Amino acid sequence: MSVVHPLHSICPYFAMFPPGFVERYVLAFTNPGDIVFDPFSGRGTTIFESLLLGRQAYGLDINPVAACVSAAKADPPTRAALLNRIEALKTQCADAGVIEVPTSEFFEACYAPMTLRQLVFLRTALQWRSSKVDRFIAAMALGCLHGESHKSQNCFSNRMPRTISTKPDYSVRWWAEKELVPPQRDVFEILKRQVDFRLARGVPALVGEARIGDVRNATKMFRKLRGQVKLVVTSPPYLDTTDYGEDQWLRLWFLGGAERPKGRIFADARHGTSAAYWTFLAAAWNGISGLLAPDCTIVIRIGGMSFAPDELENGVLTSLREGLGSPVLDVIQPLDVSEIKNRQTNVFRPGTKGKRVEYDFVVRAA
């Protein structure tokens, strides 16, 4: 496998798969110039790795954090544009006068006063939905927003996992018990260093695209790709394993969300009963079905604490048959199983429950 590009890790995400997983299937099932698609783009690994390998790449995600990070990696701006914009933002922040910041116990314990002021300014100033320069800066800020600040000078917050945001009350108690205080961090200087690090190995020659949206509307959202997608590499949200509204709440706040975590904010039935989950997945596959070329290969990594292996296999294959309208599937590769190791959340929440095993499916509509 090739050396991992530093842009891959711009913003770590829970339940992410490694670039090598994407590389393996892109090389096996596509040629340069072919189209690769990820309808649950997450941190954008499929999109970015496919672009690095000379494939066209597209995707979407209903979570604004995922869509922001994926889109930033799909179409990175130049180093000069980023540094100029960060310097301009730094000047504007210094001249901004009084900035109202959150006054809750959590924010006071999470960030030093100057750091919080700078973050609140950026939260308002960055036009991440419309400007690719601002979107890339926002993605870098999301990746630095929280983390193990005792180990890295690039984390803005008091100690916290980098992959998820722990809940406010728990975080305050944990910091108090360990007598931890927020570090003094200059957000703008850290972002400048991030630009040099993330772009040190250049960017792909091709430009991709990632949007905010519901997988069930994928064909409508990407009409230009109808019948052309040669490969799908994706990982749907796992049933009963995580809630992205809660686990990414601080990053969602930075993008304009609420100051307290809100669960179940993405109304797509992914975290309900197993029956609702399989119904949702069938609708998801139906949502992308119009984009697929006749010989499209679909690679799915999936897990779920509530499922036995045979139930999971049956659920995935049944949902694919229903969603794609194909009674027969060509299973290209036997079901593969991998174990999830070294979960970062266990450092902060010992005994945290979560899916330990994931399953890989490689199929094609016959």
Secondary structure, DSSP 8 states (H G I E B T S, - for coil): -----GGGGSS--TT---HHHHHHHHHHH--TT-EEEESS-TTTHHHHHHHHTT-EEEEEESSHHHHHHHHHHHS---HHHHHHHHHHHHHHHHTS-------SHHHHHHS-HHHHHHHHHHHHH--TTT-HHHHHHHHHHHHHSSB-TTT-TT--SSB--SSS---HHHHHHHHHHTT-------HHHHHHHHHHHHTTT---SS--EEEE--GGGHHHHTGGGTTTEEEEEE----BTT--HHHHTHHHHHHTT--SS--SS-S-SSTTS-HHHHHHHHHHHHHHHHTTEEEEEEEEEEE-BTT--HHHHHHHHHHHHHHHHT-S-EEEEEEEEEEE----THHHHSTT-----EEEEEEEEE-
